[in-house]
Amino acid sequence: MITDLLRSRVVSHLQGLRRGSLVLEDDRGRVRFGGHERPDLRATIRVHSPRLYHNVALRGSLGAAESYLEGHWTADDLTNALRIFAANLEATGRIESPLTRLLTLPATLGHRLRGNSRRGSRRNIRDHYDLGNAFFAQFLDDTMTYSCGVFESPHADLQAASVAKLDRVCRKLALQPADHVLEIGTGWGSFAVHAASRYGCRVTTTTISEAQYETAAARVREAGLAERVTLLRRDYRDLSGTFDKLASIEMIEAVGAEHLPGYFGHCARLLAPHGQMLLQGIVLPEHRYGPYLTGADFIQRYVFPGSALTSVGAMSAAIGRATDFRMVQMEDLSSHYARTLHLWRRRFLSRLEEVRHLGYDERFIRTWDYYLAYCEAGFSEACTGVVQVLLARPGCPVDAVADVGPAGAVPLPLAG
């Protein structure tokens, strides 16, 4: 009886789908939804356990994700299924209610307890980036760049896109051999090695991930760049010195909304009066940012604890409040991230045996499969975006800002 009621509630929400075509199969048969617009965006969901209806009705979108991790449902095209949900937020968003918010309150409180203090940041970074370098190598390209690539041609592969993105950051900053560049968020060292080897500048780069630090240090040594690249294990709040340029590529997601003014303020203080900062960050549309801050989503609960997306408005407010920066350029690269994630997921799924051999279990695999598909869907349907923002201090002359042409949009991965 209860399952019937909960199933009916879920089905009633799905009946509001307009964009895309979704088929739901369970032991009662097949039900088709949508198809009015974008009928080429298709997916079939197969329900393996009625617990799916309980989780979705009582825990909303987080419950749907949790049911996928538990094997309660599968899809013939997971990314398309999630794109359909993302493209119909006016319908699927109604599944969130005061009841779902109450029942997911422990997840929300758990997220609040994973704040990004100095100690909290180290714990959060460890729980995501220190999963194992060998694991990340299964789906990243040889540069080990874990951020949006830039596809400069329709035939560019993942590694070419990563190199193009790194070079785009360097060109936007107009790097010169005399520059001393600070990077906040080393990753596995791809930007530091690229900037120092291609542009001849000095780079000081910092990370609080132990696993990334060891790999980045080895890559710097192997490239013969030890005299040009200084690698630190230091929280950004503890950095000192004066630098000509600053790069921070998808590190802002680990800062936290309450720390944004402090983050930008410290970045400005680290730059010389003529300095420039290039930030690449994942952003939400303004209308989604406020509600996002009040809960905890799938990524915050199961993939990257303590993470917090921002918005262009939130960044602008923090910059205005805490710095003398002026914003001189902003570029949207969202379509490039959809393609990047599509290629990461394809590589991940092609190497599942290697992932299992590394000791990761089936739930972990489902978690990362869902994560990569979830993110691709978000960028494809403009629920999330990624921007490069160039900031300059007052002493930076207007004609010192590099004129790098737009990357332009790239076609989204084909649906189906």
N, C-alpha and C positions, 0 to 999 in steps of 0.2 A: 504493500500500500504506500509506504513512504517513498520507496524507489519510484513508483509510478508518478507520484506527485512531483518529485524532484525532476524526473525525466520530462514531464510536461512543462515544467518551468523552463528548463534549458531549451527545449524545442521551441517554446513560445518566443524566446529571445532570438533564436536562430531564424525564425520566420521573418525577422526584420532585415535580414541580409538583402542588399540590393546589388552590390558590386561583387562580381565573381560568382561561381557556381560550386556549391558545396553539397556533397552527398554524405549522409550519416547512415552507417550500417550497424545494426545491432541484432540481437536474437529475435527482434520483432519485425525485421525487414529493413527496407531502405526508405529514407526520407530525403527529398531533394529541396535545397534552399537556394534562393538567389537566382542568378542568371539574367536579371533584367538589364544589367550593365556589365561590361567587361566579361562576357561569357567565356572568353579564352583563358581566364584565370580560374583554373579548376583544381579541385582536390576531393578525395574521398577519405573520410575518417571511418575506421573500423573500431567499434567499441568491444573490448575484450572483457571488461568487468563493469557492472553497474555502479561500482564505486566512483566511476567518472562523474556520474550525475550528482552524487552526493558532494563530491569535492567542488565541482563547478558551482552548484547551487548555493553551497554554504561558504565557499572560500574564493569564489570569483576566478579571475584570471590566474592568480597564484595557485588555486586548486587545480585548474586545468593543467598547468605546468607540472605540478606535483603528481598528478595522475599519469602524465607521460613518463615521468621518471620511474613510476611504479609499474609501468607496462599495462596500464588500464586501457590505453588506446594507442593506435598507430595511424599513420596516414600514408597514402601512396606517394604524396609529395608534401612533405612536412613544411617546407618553406612556403609553398602556395597556400596551404591551409592557414598558416599564420599570417600571410599577406591578406587573405580574405578577411580574417578577424580584424587586422589593422586597418583595412580599407573601409570597414563598416563599424567604426567605433561608436557611432551614434546608436547602433543597435547592440553591439557586443558590450559596450560600456555600461549598459543598463543592468548587466548581471551583477555589477558592484552595487552594494546596498549597505545600509547601516548594519545589517546582520553580517555580511561578509567582512566589513571593516572591524566589527567586534571580534569575529572568530579568527581574523588574521592579526589581531592586536599583538599576540606574542611575537610574531615575526617583525612587526613594526618596532616594538620595544627592543627586540634583539638587535635590530639595525641601529637604533639610537645608542645602544651600549657599545657599538663598534665605531665610535667617533674617531676622528683623525687627529688626536693629540699626538705628540711625538711617540709615545709608547704604542698608542692605538694604531698609528700609521704603520709601524714596523710589523705589528701583528697582522694587519690587513694585507699588507704587501706580501708577507710570507705565505699567507693562506691562498694567494692567487698565483703570484709569479714564481714562487719556489716549489711549485708542483713537480718540477723536474725539467731541466733543459732538454733532455731527450724526448720528453713528451711534446713540448712546443716545437721541436724540430720536425715532428711528424707532419705538421701542416703549414708551418712558415717556410718561406724560401730560404736560400742560403745566406741572405743578409741577416736573417733572424730579426726582421722588422715587424713588430707587432702593433701596427697602426695602418691607417688608410693609405693605400698606394695611389698613384696618379697614372692613369692609363693614357699615354700620349698618342697611341694609335689603336685601331680596332684589334690589331693582332698582338698587342703587347702582352707578355706573360707576367706572372706575379713578381718575379725578380726584377724585371725591367720597370714595373710600376713602382716597386719599392725604391729603386735607385733614382727614378725620376722624381719621386716625392722628396727624397733626401736632397737632391740637387735643387729642387724648387725652393726648399727652405733656405739653402745656402745663397741662392741667387736673390731671393727676396731680402735677405739680410745684407746683400752686397758684400759678401765676405772678401777680405783682402789678407795678404800674408801678415800685415802688421796687426791685425785684429787679435784680441784675446776674447774668446767666446766662452760663455758659461752655458752649459746644458743642464737643465733640471729634469731628471728622469733619464738615466743612461740607457735603459733597456739592456740589450745585449751588445751595445757599443756601435751600432751601425752608423748613427749620425756622427759620432766623434771621429770614427775612422774615416768616413767619407769627407767630412769637412777638413780634417787635418791633411789627408793625403791629396785631395783634389784642389784645395784652395790655399794650402800652406800656412794656415792660421794656427794659433795655439788654442787648445780646447781644454777647459776644466769641466769635468762632468761628474755628476753625483747620482748615486742610487742608494736605496736602503734595502735592496734585495740582495741577500748573500749569494744566491745562485747566479743572478745576473752579474754581480760584481766579479765573480771568479771568471766567468766566461768572457766578459768585456776586457778584463785585464789580460787574459791570454790572447785575445784578438788584437789588442793594441801592441803587445810584444811581437806577435807574429807579423804584423804589418810594419814593424820597425819604427813605430811612432812614439816610443816611450819618452822621447825628449819634447814632443809637441803636445802629448795628451796626458793630463793629470786626472786620475780617477779617484774619486772620493767615496767614502761610505758615510754620508752625512745628510741629515734632514735639511730640507731647503731653508728652514727657519734658523739653522745654525751656520749658514754660509756667510762668509765675509769677503771683502775685497772689492775691487772696482773693475768692471769689464766693459768692453766696447759693444758687444752684442750678446743677446741671450736667446736661446731656443728652448722651448718646452713642448714636446710633441706627445699629446694625449697623456699627460700627467695630471692635468687639472681635474680629471675624474676622480682622483684620489685625494683631493684637497678638502672637499666638504663645503656646503653653502656658508656655514658660519665663519669659515676661515678664508673666504675669498678676498675680503679687503686686506687681511694680513698678508696673504700670498702675493697679491699684486703690489702692495706697498713695499714688501721686502724686495721683490724683483726690481722695482724702480730704484730703490736705494742701492742695489748692487750694480747699477749701470752708471757709466760716466754721463755727464750732462748732455753729450751728443749721442747717447746710446739708443739702440733699437732692440725690440723684443719681438720674436715671432712665436706665436702660440698656435698650436693646432689642438682643437678640442671638440668633443662630442657635445651637441647641444639639443635641447628640447624646444619645440615651439612655445612661445610665451604662455599661451592659454593652457598648456599642459604642465608648466613648471610648478605652479603653486600646488595643485593636487598631488603631483609627484613627491613633493617634499613631506607630505603628511602620511605616507605609507612606506611599504617595502615591497619591491618587485622581485621577480624571479631571480634576476642577476644578483641583486643585493643579498638575497637569502641563500642562494645556492652556488654562486660562481665567484663573485667578487665582493666579499663583505666590506662594509664601510664605504663602498663606492657611491658617488653622487654626481649625476650629470648636472650640467648648468644650463644656462640660456644666454643668448646674446644680451638680453636686457639685464640679467643678473651680473654678467661680467662688466657691462658698461657702467652699472651703478657702483660696483666695487671699485672700478678704475677711477671713476669720478670722485669717489669718496676718499680714496687712500693714496692717489698718485697725481703726478703732473703729466702723465702720458697724454698724448693725443693719438686717436685711432686714425691711421692713414690708409689702411687697406683692409678689406675683408673679402674672402673668397669662399664660396660654398662648394664643397667637394663630395656631397652626399651620394651622388650616383656612382662615384668612384669607390665609395665604401661598400655599396651593395655588391659591386663586382668583386672587390677584395674578399669580402666575406663568402661569396659564392665559391671562389677558388680555394679559400681556406677549408671550407666544409667539404668540397670535393676531394681535396688531398687527405683530409682527416678520414673520410669514409673509405678511401682507397687503402688506408693503412691500419685498419682496425686490428688485424692480427698482430702487427708490431706494437700497437697500443696495449693489447692484452698481454703480450709478451713482457712488456714493461711492468706489469702487475696491476693494471687498472681494471676494475670490474665492470660488469654490464651496466650497472646503475650510473657509474661515472661516465661511461660512453654515451648513455642516453642523455645525461645532463649536458655534456658538451655538444652533442648533436643538436639538442633543443636550443642551446645557447647560440650556436652559430646560425641556425635557421631563424631564430627569433630576432637576432640582430639584423640579418639580411632583410627580413621582412620589414623591420622598422625603418631602415634606410630606403628601401624600395618604395614604401608607401608614405614617406615624408612624416612619419611619426617621430623620427629622430633625424638629426643632421650632423654634419661635421664641417667645421670652418677653420680656415687659417686666418689669423688676425695679426696684422703688423702694427706695432705700437712704437711711438718715438717720444723721446724726452724733448723738452723745449729747445735744447741746444743742437738738435739734429736739423740741419738745413733742409728745406723742402726739396732742393735738387739732389740731396744725398739719398733720397728714397728710390730704390730700384724700381724700374718699370718692367715688371714681369707680366706678360700677357696672360689672359685667363686660360685655365686648363680646359674649360668648357665641360659640358655634360657628356657622359658616355651612355650608350644604350644599356638598359637594365638587363640582367640575365633573363633569358626567355622563360616565360611561364610554362609550366608543364613539362 
